[in-house]
């Protein structure tokens, strides 16, 4: 029995945890909720809260439905350590009605749980679980089912299968809006050519939009970026199929469940925990209900709150609970453990951005875990630059909370605030009038936490918690510095390329045209080329005298921005006279190698002169081959360079 | 007479050749001397416009900008300049031919990397050359596309055309639409005239109205049709008649901010071509209307000012060319009444109102009759 439970636990964790304590608690709370809400029906509740649940417009209802289903699929696949294959299919059946199907290869759901998971609001496994996961409230998918039945009158169709040798169960379900209990229209075993997985089909009033940030396509694309281990296929209403292919076979590290940390606890929560605990003594309650409280710390807390270590926690009243809360603040308690977090990791964010965007540069960073009010969190960021991204627009922001894309209320989000508070100018991006910078940039920010502090129930924006903003800024600055280095490098390369265009494409043509117009010889452009490139220019000229002597003058100009040292070699079959300055001479076979060591400062020029007597007129053209030793060729104009011997 | 114009033309060609060659030579010499080729010229921005006390027009000030082959843009600009100069010298000036600005743009198709990307680029380059050489584009035999406007009135001119000399009286020898002003008015000499004044008129409708009503005969007036923002040749001809013959000039336009700019470009010069102000602007030209005060006084039928009109009026308030009490008062009044009126609005008072009452009144106001 125990074994069986263990075996099924992994498979069925998607929608339910077989944990007595949690189950017990959730039932009690559901009962409490039910008592309070007797007067209003679920349908009424839904109607009144449509917008906070994300069903306020046609396009948004579709995104919310798909988001909830895909979140569940990804969570369950990760729990079961399966590489997710997810299919999203949207069909338009009339102007404002669609059928949307979401199918996964996850662990499936056991038969008995299917109706409750899909057709009972506030039924879920993660409501009280303290670990990083996508869904939390147990409202999501059942709200979609409710929305579907309210707008189409049709039941939702579910197929689920938990293994190759198990049957596939087919359900048609609605929510009884009076009792918040599932109504089962069909319950059959069917043939399904999948090994395992879950498929949900909903008909609803909704519309499929394209070409804007808040669309199914963009939502799935964003999801694909932060879930590079998933393959997501989208079939659009026009039959167009888009596959967001997986970029890695590595599953993310499993997040561990943790006990709540004392710093994040509120009075009500503490009182509820005190009332329902199975422990008989306060000391034991503290030690085993919270993380980072050991025997010593528990004693300290009791002392600080003036309560007896052995008092029964069930007898503690509101005032005493308040004292415990105050003691939490006074006593030194270690930060919460961070293995409950599952950051995506720098490498996988890099891969995600790389596979979904065609860009020139990517940088990513994952900060080490940090804590706000007892809740551990990790900030991860990525930047993608260039490619076909829009140059003149404000940057695109991709926000994520626990790997779920946030599409709405960008302006109200702490991540946006963090981006805006950075002075991007110093990292090479324009930021006219403050606000978001401008450039071909996608900025990705992922906030992973056991408790992401959203500004509202619709989970669109993360609240302005200083610790989170600060961590986000630090992370962004880290990648901004990398971007800046990249841009500087690009700038130098671009300048070099532009100069090359000038000297190879423009100046030769200009010189030729000028000579043509004036009917003069084409001027030597190399001095100008050297100047433009900031090079060392070497130019030799020869004057032939009537006596048969030739005066040679080698002029060296340094147009660069630093000083250079090199040797000038002139290989001649003759001896030279009256050289100034005097060169070293090395005889090489039947030739002489004259070597002048030269040191030249930026902006300076030097001249080397000598005289030689020609024996043969024809030898005149043997002059001139000047060789520079000890310089890069691209820094020299007018002479050949050789590497040092 | 004919030889006089020919002589002038030869002299113009000589000047053009000389000045264009100077540009080429200077670039050539820069290569020889190892200087990165560059051309320095006055910068053509609003900030660089200043009032010239001597000529009473707005000209470019002392700010300079450099076209240097240090940058890719500058290098290509200079390459295109060398090609254009070569073309002007070898095709236009040595063969006595000409082409339009648009044709130049198409001609550059054969210049490989030096070809112009769009016509405004070649137009600008010709304007640059005007500034660098201190000559008008007509000297290079460059023609604009737009045909010149027309004029009608008691003046006899002599025009040297490619097909021989013509002597034309601008009332007697022409049809109802008037004498077509050629693109290069330097080819015109004035023979004689009986004119007391010139009225430059914005719209064709009003121009035709004045001809039909015999205004030119009754007042010995030369009527010039501006056709909206006047072409260079129109402005130049008005200036020549004013300066050479001493005929006073009045400008009659619609009553809106754009029309005030038409007047300003005739009287003070345009920002875009301030290098030509001394050549084309007629500082003595007076503004007839339609004035905002006319709109009020004559209760003309009007249109509401658009947002664009309003911002144009506001920008005129800060335009140094309109910095006078007169314009301040008129523009502020117009902003107050939020109305504008066309010239033709006078037709509401009867077809003869404008010629019998409005124009005689206004012309005597501004001291022309």
Interface residues (C-beta under 8 A of the other chain):
Chain A: X498 X501 X502 X505 X506 X507 X509 X510 X511 X513 X514 X515 X516 X517 X518 X520 X523 X524 X525 X527 X528 X531 X532 X537 X557
Chain B: X21 X24 X25 X27 X28 X30 X31 X32 X34 X35 X36 X37 X69 X70 X71 X72 X75 X76 X78 X79 X82 X83 X85 X86 X89 X90 X112 X113 X114
